[in-house]
Amino acid sequence: MKFKYIGFFIALLCTAVSFGQIKIKGTVKDKANVPIPGVNVMVKGTSSSAATDFDGNYVIDVPNKNAQIEFTFVGFTTKLETIGDKTEINVILEESSQTLDEIVVVGYAAVKKSDVTSSISSVKGKELQTMTVGNVTESLQGKVSGVQVTGAGGPGAQPRVLIRGISTLNLNTDPLYVVDGIPMGTSINFLSNNEIESMEVLKDASASAIYGSRASNGVILITTKKGKVGKTRFNFDLSSGMQIMNNPYNMADAEGYARIMNTAYNNSGYSDYLPNPSQYRGKTTDWWNTGIRKGTPVTNASLGISGGSDKHTYAISLNYYNSDSMYGVGGWERVTMRIANDFKFSDKFSAGITLNPRYETWGAPNNWADFDKIDPITPIYKPANQLNGTENEYSIYARSPSYVWNPVAGVKRYDDYSDQYNLNTNGYLQYEPIKGLVIRSQASIEVGDIVRNKFSPDFVIDAAHEKAEINSIEKWNTTDVNWTWQNTITYNKTFAEKHNASLMVGNTMEEYNQSKLWGYGEGVPNNSDSMRELDAATKNRNSSGNRTSNSLMSYISRFSYNYDGKYYFTGTFRRDGSSKFMTENKWANFPSASVSWRILNEGFMEPVKDVVSDLRLRAGWGKVGNQGLPDAVYQSNIGQGYYVIGGEVVDTSYPSSMANKDIKWETVEDMSFGLDFGFFKNKISGSLEYYRKQTHDMLFLKQFPTYSGFPDNSRMWTNIGSMQSSGIDLLLSYKNKKGDFSYGVDVTFTTVNVEMLSLSADGERLYGSNNRTLTVKGNEPGYFYGYVADGLFQNQTQLNSHTDEHGTKLQPYAQVGDIRFKDLNGDGKIDDKDRTKIGSPWADYNIGLNLNFAYKNFDLIANFYSSIGNDIVNENISDLYNGASLTNKVSGLEQMAWHGEGTSNYIPRLSKDDNNENFTKFSSFYVEDGSFVRMKNLQLGYSFYNKFGLDKLRISLSGQNLWTWTKYTGVDPEVGAGDPDKQDRVKGAGFGGWNYPVQPTILMGLNVAF
């Protein structure tokens, strides 16, 4: 049903376009006499077009001898030839000496790259399409300096994107995404990478200030593909393969588990936990291979149709993405369609409209850690003698004494899926009454609905531990209706040939509306699929719902000027008014200014222009804001709870959040200095930039002090303190071509230093992640805060000497083989005052390496990414090495753990009691080096041109995330932010546990154009 109209659209758009009476043929080559395949050959003013084959040959029909043929190819200057009496036209294309005439998108406009004065990086869509990903931002990893992308495993998971570090402590750190001029929030999971023409990353405030109150984390502008004048073209792209899920740990078998647990019990003075371990030989329950698939399919497909005439161009794309979960249950499936039409009614008046319907469904279990943690002795199912025949299908599973719930049963019970339906409409009208004056109005409306259904069946695996005596049904419905209206007037004028000026003014209006409904019930008569509806619930029915709305009105302006292509100035101003603030603080101003000196165009550079092809200095300053807090925080809210009075449960109410009428915008002030350079016709090019941004009046959800009389869980949004991020961005690029062989190397390098400049009070300490991180003035936010583990006590002498000045043991319950904790303040005891900084989640450097090679019809791409200098808290250490729990352990732990002097100085002795708190004290024992180098993508392709009746056919084989080097012993070194629901994104960053890993993927690709 989803694809029934595809044939209709194809038939509608395909028309006869070839009526030429003159046949022209020829060859297109470069200056080295090497044929250029894939050159676009088009009869100007018509829809007739062709493309050169691998040997550079083309054939095209033209209407008459007065016609002109245009030859265009990326990286070469466009050439125009008049037919006359010729029937064969051979063309030599010259390489562009520089790419500065490329068009890049900036806020509410598009300008020549040579006119850009701010820090903007551009990535073409074809560079993003080399990877098969659900979220296109993952393809950005390592390709843009100043941008840190942390991949996220799991179907539908969104990577974390940081542009030049963090600029907020308590709010969302993701950039603002603007698609075809319309702000789309902080997620683009809805967008296929096959739909993208280009992405521009606005990295400094002088570039992003035009987006004002939502630009503090940077802005990413996305331009989708549009139709081009020419015959109807079809493009089909398919990438399909398998994601590989390997067990990150070598877990103990049943016999090894018994030995490990017996050692732990014996070391604590107990008898064997599982006597005679050899009895379990060959009886291991293989939980992992029972419940986790070694390979899960992933598919990305796209069908595109485009073309048009001088009066009307069109582009239609239908995209499908599917990624199954590792359990064989659930996953993420997305179907999107984009229909873009652009009309040119006259030289003065044009219009366009884009429709973007989409459907998504997702949901998957999240208990894969339990397949490793559960003991290997317990069987998956209950023995037959424990069944009485009255159990339902969810009650036939065995219970583990490790207190880990049976993971196979958990997957069997899983029923929690969401469906999302969206329609976005984006249209514009543009009028140019006189040359250089453009009046444009653009509007967008998006309607979306998310329906989540969850059913929890009743079951009894163990009457005291693992059960749900009554089933339950839940349903959430979230409806969004958002609209945006933008109006701009732009005037461009050149005076006296050397003075070039541009002025843009306008206003924008935005409104975001959301309504939520929730229903709950218990006691559905049975667990069958047909009964999983709210109306079937017979007990404890409940419901709730609310509606929220916020709006933004803005006035925008930009003035740009350059003199003779040498001296450039750009200034922007935006004034935002938000419904999230009271009248006194509703409005805020966001100005910016940037200048550039294109040294290359100075007269004194003439002698070196054969060597230097680009040389430019830039400087920028600006202010941007952040209003990403909940709606109406200036109001007090009442929470609901209960309290036991006289043996009865009484419903209660309490102030859950307090009003703060003085709350105002969080503001980031940014400055940057840059140098752009190019040598030898830009064979060598790059940029070097220093940046510094300071955040003031940070928005923070702060707890009320206990002496205020309000409950402990009362919170209030307020503005506190300031922070600073600074560093350098470096991009180096080398491209060359020798005969049939061409190659290129791009290196990106980024440093980020983050520091808290002030908090709301001197000496204030902000804790995060259950008091395991600390934020104080003068240090980076959210650093790991705990005890220092100073190796293990290797012998009795070391244990006896770890005392205060009076000979009292600092760790009275410690034994040889336990962790020695440092008494940092020398007060003769180990307590909270000995906690200190034990690591930082923030990387010192991020490096990207991108290689591309081509020889004749072959092409090879390799992308690498590295994060250096960050630490990760490996929370799995407690599960894998701790003898105090009954969960399974890594294989051979009894030999890895301390079992005699010199056997280990890292993993403490196995102990059932852990009286020394080796694992319960948060210490540097858990902190590991999180640096890594990862091969993100390796792709080999082969292309056919004008073969098999097709313009182009390309086949490819690629591998993603094939290889990772790291000292981190956890699941995956790409660890994201903290819990956003706890406002802990920054203060809880860097904690790695059983996070869903970024999986290696093997893919076959097919690209067809005709």
Disulfide bonds with the S-S distance in Angstrom:
none
